[in-house]
Amino acid sequence: MEELRQTAFAYYKDAPEQIRRWVDEFFLEMDHDEDDRVSLHEFLTYMEMHEDCTHLSNPRFFDELKKEGSEELDFLDVVTLFYIVYSGKPFCNGDCKKFVKGVYFTCVKCFDHASDAANTFNVCTACYVDGKYVHGHKKFLDNFLLLQTKRMEALNQLPASSIHESKSPEPGGTSETSNNSSSRRLTNEPSSSGASTEVVPVNSRPKNRTGRKALKTIEVLLALGNIFASTQCTIM
């Protein structure tokens, strides 16, 4: 889970201010008692409010999500949750039903014809190797090989000349700089002043609770944010 946590943090760190605000609000709405932590009860209650996220509403997933030794979720844990929801990281459709952190096998036919992520069929490596799943299709690929296969299919449909074209950097050009760090409190590096280095939301909690926007569904938040596309692959 630590690798996912760092990936989610990298996207959040490089996202525009408006998108970070939406992610912050996701945390603030879940933290009902405003103690800057999300308890198991708050987590389960929030997830059960959203029909497409009820599979996340279980204590076992909560325990995986929180840092080792902690009893509740902190802000970075919730950023990781946001990343998991948005990216469609799967739960195993085999016998174990566990959240899949790493490599998994996907039914290629379901992947090609699914209208959304919920209609794909994904199996963790253990259930796949042991045959502990029931499905009507036979062709499976792991998620990395599936991506490579789709890439090669797309390249094969391009004219040969376009595959070798590349754009040279303009003279004097510089790489994209990171967003203004003065508006953030995102560092995990030691502070010379001895202040806390805990990751917290960029946008502070409104003093007037009634002024906070209620999130109808997680899907609305995600559709507004489009968080990963907007980063333009700045961390790749």
Secondary structure per residue as TSV (DSSP state, phi and psi in degrees):
chain	resnum	aa	ss	phi	psi
A	1	M	-	360.0	-26.4
A	2	E	H	-61.6	-37.4
A	3	E	H	-64.6	-41.6
A	4	L	H	-63.9	-39.1
A	5	R	H	-61.5	-43.4
A	6	Q	H	-69.0	-36.1
A	7	T	H	-63.6	-46.4
A	8	A	H	-62.0	-41.7
A	9	F	H	-63.6	-39.1
A	10	A	H	-62.4	-43.1
A	11	Y	H	-64.8	-44.6
A	12	Y	H	-63.1	-42.2
A	13	K	H	-61.1	-36.8
A	14	D	H	-94.9	-0.5
A	15	A	S	-76.2	152.4
A	16	P	-	-61.8	159.8
A	17	E	H	-55.3	-43.2
A	18	Q	H	-63.4	-38.7
A	19	I	H	-71.6	-39.8
A	20	R	H	-61.3	-32.8
A	21	R	H	-63.6	-41.0
A	22	W	H	-64.8	-40.1
A	23	V	H	-66.6	-41.0
A	24	D	H	-58.4	-41.8
A	25	E	H	-66.9	-32.5
A	26	F	H	-57.2	-44.1
A	27	F	H	-67.9	-45.9
A	28	L	H	-64.8	-36.0
A	29	E	H	-69.4	-33.5
A	30	M	H	-74.9	-34.7
A	31	D	-	-79.9	78.7
A	32	H	T	-66.4	-37.0
A	33	D	T	-89.7	3.5
A	34	E	-	59.3	39.7
A	35	D	S	-104.0	12.7
A	36	D	S	63.8	23.9
A	37	R	S	-140.6	151.6
A	38	V	B	-113.5	114.9
A	39	S	-	-79.3	168.9
A	40	L	H	-58.4	-43.2
A	41	H	H	-62.6	-44.3
A	42	E	H	-63.5	-40.9
A	43	F	H	-63.1	-51.1
A	44	L	H	-62.6	-41.6
A	45	T	H	-62.5	-44.0
A	46	Y	H	-68.1	-44.3
A	47	M	H	-64.7	-35.9
A	48	E	H	-71.6	-15.9
A	49	M	T	-72.1	-18.1
A	50	H	S	-116.7	114.5
A	51	E	G	-54.9	-41.1
A	52	D	G	-80.2	-1.2
A	53	C	G	-120.2	14.2
A	54	T	G	-65.2	-25.9
A	55	H	G	-67.2	-19.0
A	56	L	G	-83.2	-14.8
A	57	S	-	-85.2	74.2
A	58	N	S	-150.3	145.5
A	59	P	H	-59.7	-32.1
A	60	R	H	-65.1	-42.5
A	61	F	H	-67.8	-38.4
A	62	F	H	-58.2	-43.6
A	63	D	H	-64.9	-35.2
A	64	E	H	-69.7	-35.5
A	65	L	H	-72.3	-38.8
A	66	K	S	-77.6	154.3
A	67	K	-	-66.5	150.4
A	68	E	T	-60.8	131.3
A	69	G	T	90.8	-7.8
A	70	S	-	-100.5	150.6
A	71	E	S	-98.2	-15.0
A	72	E	S	-135.9	169.7
A	73	L	B	-87.5	135.9
A	74	D	-	-97.6	-174.6
A	75	F	H	-61.3	-43.5
A	76	L	H	-65.5	-33.5
A	77	D	H	-61.3	-40.1
A	78	V	H	-73.3	-33.9
A	79	V	H	-60.5	-40.0
A	80	T	H	-63.8	-41.1
A	81	L	H	-60.2	-43.5
A	82	F	H	-58.0	-44.5
A	83	Y	H	-62.1	-42.5
A	84	I	H	-62.2	-44.9
A	85	V	H	-64.3	-47.9
A	86	Y	H	-65.9	-43.9
A	87	S	H	-79.5	-8.6
A	88	G	T	72.9	26.9
A	89	K	-	-54.9	130.3
A	90	P	-	-89.8	161.2
A	91	F	B	-100.6	147.1
A	92	C	-	-64.9	130.9
A	93	N	S	-88.2	4.9
A	94	G	S	-86.2	-157.1
A	95	D	S	-67.1	-34.4
A	96	C	S	-75.3	-31.7
A	97	K	-	62.5	17.8
A	98	K	-	-82.0	158.0
A	99	F	B	-67.9	133.0
A	100	V	-	-98.0	113.8
A	101	K	-	-86.5	-31.1
A	102	G	S	-118.5	-130.1
A	103	V	-	-71.6	142.4
A	104	Y	E	-146.9	165.6
A	105	F	E	-105.3	135.9
A	106	T	E	-118.6	137.5
A	107	C	E	-70.0	118.4
A	108	V	H	-65.0	-40.8
A	109	K	H	-64.6	-43.4
A	110	C	H	-65.5	-39.1
A	111	F	H	-62.6	-41.6
A	112	D	H	-71.3	-27.2
A	113	H	H	-116.3	0.3
A	114	A	-	-71.6	140.5
A	115	S	S	-80.5	-21.1
A	116	D	S	-157.9	174.1
A	117	A	G	-62.5	-27.7
A	118	A	G	-67.4	-18.9
A	119	N	G	-98.2	4.4
A	120	T	S	-85.1	165.3
A	121	F	-	-124.9	116.0
A	122	N	E	-126.5	139.6
A	123	V	E	-132.8	133.8
A	124	C	E	-64.9	161.5
A	125	T	H	-61.5	-36.9
A	126	A	H	-65.0	-47.5
A	127	C	H	-66.7	-34.3
A	128	Y	H	-68.2	-47.3
A	129	V	H	-62.7	-40.0
A	130	D	T	-84.5	-2.0
A	131	G	T	67.3	28.3
A	132	K	-	-93.5	61.4
A	133	Y	-	-158.0	158.9
A	134	V	-	-125.5	120.6
A	135	H	-	-157.3	149.3
A	136	G	S	-84.7	-13.2
A	137	H	-	-103.2	158.2
A	138	K	-	-110.0	-26.6
A	139	K	-	-87.4	116.7
A	140	F	E	-124.2	144.9
A	141	L	E	-133.3	148.9
A	142	D	E	-71.9	160.8
A	143	N	H	-62.3	-31.7
A	144	F	H	-73.7	-44.2
A	145	L	H	-68.2	-34.0
A	146	L	H	-61.7	-43.9
A	147	L	H	-61.9	-44.1
A	148	Q	H	-64.5	-39.6
A	149	T	H	-62.5	-44.7
A	150	K	H	-65.4	-35.6
A	151	R	H	-64.0	-44.7
A	152	M	H	-66.0	-36.6
A	153	E	H	-62.0	-42.0
A	154	A	H	-66.7	-41.0
A	155	L	H	-65.0	-36.1
A	156	N	H	-67.5	-18.2
A	157	Q	T	-91.7	-5.3
A	158	L	S	-91.0	151.5
A	159	P	-	-60.4	144.7
A	160	A	H	-58.2	-35.8
A	161	S	H	-65.4	-34.5
A	162	S	H	-74.6	-23.1
A	163	I	H	-67.5	-33.0
A	164	H	S	-94.4	-2.8
A	165	E	-	-74.3	141.1
A	166	S	-	-146.1	152.5
A	167	K	-	-102.1	121.0
A	168	S	-	-76.2	147.4
A	169	P	-	-65.6	142.7
A	170	E	-	-71.9	147.1
A	171	P	T	-57.9	135.4
A	172	G	T	79.6	1.0
A	173	G	-	-71.4	151.2
A	174	T	-	-125.9	157.0
A	175	S	-	-70.6	157.7
A	176	E	-	-64.8	132.5
A	177	T	-	-87.4	159.8
A	178	S	-	-75.2	164.9
A	179	N	-	-64.4	158.1
A	180	N	-	-57.1	117.0
A	181	S	G	-80.0	-8.7
A	182	S	G	-68.7	-20.5
A	183	S	G	-93.6	8.5
A	184	R	-	-122.4	158.9
A	185	R	-	-131.1	76.6
A	186	L	-	-124.2	4.2
A	187	T	-	-85.0	143.2
A	188	N	-	-102.8	2.6
A	189	E	S	-79.5	150.9
A	190	P	-	-58.5	143.1
A	191	S	-	-99.7	132.7
A	192	S	T	-68.4	-23.6
A	193	S	T	-84.9	-7.1
A	194	G	-	83.9	4.8
A	195	A	-	-72.5	163.8
A	196	S	-	-64.3	139.6
A	197	T	-	-107.2	17.5
A	198	E	-	-65.8	140.1
A	199	V	-	-75.9	125.7
A	200	V	-	-134.5	167.1
A	201	P	-	-60.3	147.4
A	202	V	S	-65.2	-43.4
A	203	N	S	-95.8	123.7
A	204	S	-	-67.8	158.6
A	205	R	-	-69.2	130.9
A	206	P	-	-59.9	138.8
A	207	K	S	-67.7	-35.3
A	208	N	S	-95.5	105.9
A	209	R	G	-60.7	-32.0
A	210	T	G	-68.5	-15.1
A	211	G	G	-83.7	-5.0
A	212	R	S	-79.2	141.4
A	213	K	-	-76.4	128.8
A	214	A	-	-79.1	133.2
A	215	L	-	-91.6	116.4
A	216	K	S	-67.9	-46.1
A	217	T	-	-146.5	155.2
A	218	I	H	-62.2	-33.0
A	219	E	H	-62.9	-35.8
A	220	V	H	-64.0	-44.9
A	221	L	H	-59.9	-44.1
A	222	L	H	-68.2	-39.3
A	223	A	H	-64.7	-36.9
A	224	L	H	-68.0	-42.4
A	225	G	H	-74.0	-49.4
A	226	N	-	45.4	48.9
A	227	I	H	-59.4	-40.8
A	228	F	H	-81.0	-35.8
A	229	A	H	-63.7	-34.8
A	230	S	H	-74.2	-15.8
A	231	T	T	-75.8	-12.8
A	232	Q	T	53.5	38.9
A	233	C	T	56.4	38.0
A	234	T	T	-71.3	-13.8
A	235	I	T	-106.1	1.6
A	236	M	-	-82.3	360.0
